[in-house]
Amino acid sequence: MDWTALEALPRPTLSELFEDRERVAKLAAELEIPGGAIRFDWSKTHLDDAVVAAFERLAEEADFAGKRAALFAGGVVNASEGRAATHTAQRGVGDVVDVEEAQALHQRMRALVEAIHGGLLGEVRHLIHIGIGGSALGPALAIDALARDDARVTVHVVANIDGCALEQAIGECDPATTLIAVASKTFTTTETMTNAASALDWLGDSGVEDPHGRVIALTACPDKAVEWGVDETRVLPFPDTVGGRYSLWSSIGFPIALAMGWEAFAEMLEGGAAVDRHFRDSDGIANLPLRAAFADLYYAQVRGCQTRAVFAYDERLRLLPSYLQQLEMESNGKRVTAWGDPLGGASAAVTWGGVGTDAQHAVFQLLHQGTHLVPVDFLAVAAPGDALDPAHHRILLTNCFAQGAALMAGRASQDAARAYPGDRPSATILLDDLNPASFGALIAFHEHRTFANAALLGINPFDQFGVELGKEIAKAIEGGAQRFDASTQALLAAAGL
């Protein structure tokens, strides 16, 4: 893409941009979702009429509309693997055949969830959900956000191959009332299958007569799950066109439905679908995920920002920055285009962040007075998630909004150590309430934001070959048939490997 037109535009400060009295009306918007709304505000970014117009021309040149249409039509949007990407069909929006398949698989999952809740598998109080990457991050985020206080089944998500993670989970469970969910698209993922084997050993050693009978398999390769020993009635498939980091809507969401109940899971799907319809049917600056991509790419491509920070001012969304790290960096952390040409510019920014107000006392010093320009996303929820003195939530929200105002305004001082330069950008996303529908909408918004970034950059966001090399070398080390560089050999020797 040719970014020269954008780079040549004037760069007024945020204070100068706010001389336009219509600025908030132009750059803030509400998206209606089932049971409420989400407010998005990009007025504290450096987007202006000229920048937006230039991005809209870039979107047209990049055939954004055509790529979006292919996504929803079930076309091949993952060119390197010759696949569609059908995660929106899991929410009921997409090609008719894909939607029908998703609904059939959802009914299979619903039947098993309701059978467990109805006691047909005996007393079930705990589920150890074993996966990695998107197979773990999505369920962990959703359950922590939505089911931390009143889960129908307590879910323990285990991703790390470090045995300490699994030991902690099994230490909190009674094997007689515990199920194991094994989530692996291929049912061959080394970390997941190793943890699963150890979980089975724990069940057997604890006197469970049929450990495999306590396993639910969540996979795109059901035959491999059956071969591994899972009863076919407890295999919940999903299509191989649903990528891991887009998979919490599929059977990978089984632990979410088990914890919250099927109706809540269905509400999450509908919240995501509301954003799907908006993204599919809106154009230009009115398309909110595309507008977010304009801001992302302006800072990465034009202002040279290498990172983007995300701060959730709600304890229930504390895992969101980690979830977005994978979604954005694994999708768009590519050095070549979908056609194999050098990208010629920055790829995805490094996504990082934390939870407010903790982060204010840890990293905000750099944001306010450091030498790095870091665009920030603030996320907050208008309704409190606790029943304590309302002062808690009032202080939380005022801190969130104050940080955005302070980053923009800054403060002059004759003492250089106390001077704040200001003119530092932020965007704010404010949910009316945090519930399954608004959560689903929030996640779908970021999925489409990621896709929009990829479409404008010419990147394929649906493959992830970059994660494979380290795995291959780890297997080679395990096999002991290959020598490596002197440093790696010394580390292996020091660890006794």
Number of C-alpha atoms within 10 A of each C-alpha: 13 9 14 9 11 18 14 9 12 9 14 13 16 20 14 10 17 14 9 11 9 10 17 14 10 16 21 17 17 15 15 16 18 16 12 15 18 20 15 19 21 23 22 27 23 22 24 19 13 12 20 19 15 17 26 19 13 20 21 14 13 16 15 23 18 11 20 19 15 17 23 23 20 22 18 16 22 18 14 15 11 10 17 21 24 27 29 29 27 28 25 20 22 25 17 14 12 22 20 15 14 25 17 12 19 23 11 17 25 21 13 21 18 15 13 18 19 12 10 11 14 13 14 20 20 25 26 24 30 27 29 22 16 22 29 25 25 27 26 24 23 28 24 18 22 21 22 14 10 10 19 16 22 22 28 23 24 27 22 17 16 11 12 10 15 21 14 12 18 19 9 11 18 14 24 17 14 22 28 24 24 29 30 27 24 15 21 14 13 14 16 22 19 14 22 23 13 14 24 19 13 16 23 15 12 13 11 16 12 11 21 18 16 22 25 24 32 30 25 23 20 21 16 15 26 15 10 14 14 21 16 14 11 20 25 24 23 24 21 16 21 23 21 24 22 23 25 28 27 27 28 32 23 28 25 28 27 26 26 22 20 19 12 18 23 19 21 27 25 22 27 30 26 23 28 23 14 17 21 17 12 14 15 19 18 15 17 24 24 28 22 23 23 26 23 22 21 22 23 22 20 17 13 16 19 18 19 20 18 24 25 25 25 22 16 20 23 19 20 23 20 17 22 22 17 18 25 23 18 20 22 26 21 23 16 18 19 22 12 12 11 11 17 12 15 17 22 26 22 15 20 15 23 22 21 22 18 13 15 16 9 10 12 14 11 12 20 22 18 12 8 14 20 22 23 24 19 22 24 26 22 15 14 18 16 9 8 9 8 10 9 12 20 14 11 17 23 10 16 22 15 11 18 19 17 16 23 22 19 16 12 12 11 7 7 9 8 11 14 19 18 20 22 26 26 25 21 23 19 20 23 16 19 23 20 25 25 28 23 27 29 20 23 27 24 18 23 22 23 24 26 26 28 26 24 22 26 22 27 23 25 26 19 16 10 11 10 10 10 10 12 11 13 12 13 14 17 11 9 10 8 9 10 12 7 9 9 12 13 13 11 13 10 9 7 7 11
